[in-house]
Amino acid sequence: MKLSILIPTRQRSGQLREFVESFINNVEDSDFLEFCFRVDKDDIESLNKLKELNGLYPQIKWCIGNRDMMSKLAVDCYHISTGNLIMLAGDDIRCRNKAFDIIIIESIKKYPDEIFLLYFEDGYIQKNQRFGTHLIISRKWTELLGYCNPPYFTGSYIDTYLNRIADILNRKELLPIYVEHLHPAALKSKIDLVMQEKFQREAQQRSGEIYYSLHDKILQEAEKLWRHICQQKKEYCKNSKN
């Protein structure tokens, strides 16, 4: 069992060690983790920091490329990942729970067909939140749909799209794990240049309109996963009779 954490990052080299160690220091088995970073080729400071951290934590790997949409950056991370669990993360989150790997492993036992969306309390969305950010899905999910996240958005609405699919299937679970989101709106960080550029891109793209135009596509994606769930149930029943 391995969790591949996909992390596009830019110009936040000073935060990378804190990000990595918040997970490393709270896991029972360090082999459970794999950090897959995506760095822009002009971001030399972040690249150098990752090389430094790799000397301490061999679970860290990275890929390099030109600047691009957030959804495509995560795909680059996915291509170098090896875990059967995929976490869509940002460099502005911190894991605050001890032994969080044990909680995740126990949770997914409920889903032998490997179709699920797990998420955390993040200290940004209201307590007992029903909307998941920084999600975990299975590699089986990504293989069935052909992507780890929808390729339509610059940033916002990626999680909305995946949440909606999981809601349709009733396969979404809030875990008792606190992964703190250091978001400016929660007064936990300042709006830096990276965040300013994100706001500008999203204002230009009008992601909300794109999301609502994809209603039929979301239903189709949910149907693909539902067919797999049903097929796995048939196989289970067949094997049980034998």
Disulfide bonds with the S-S distance in Angstrom:
none
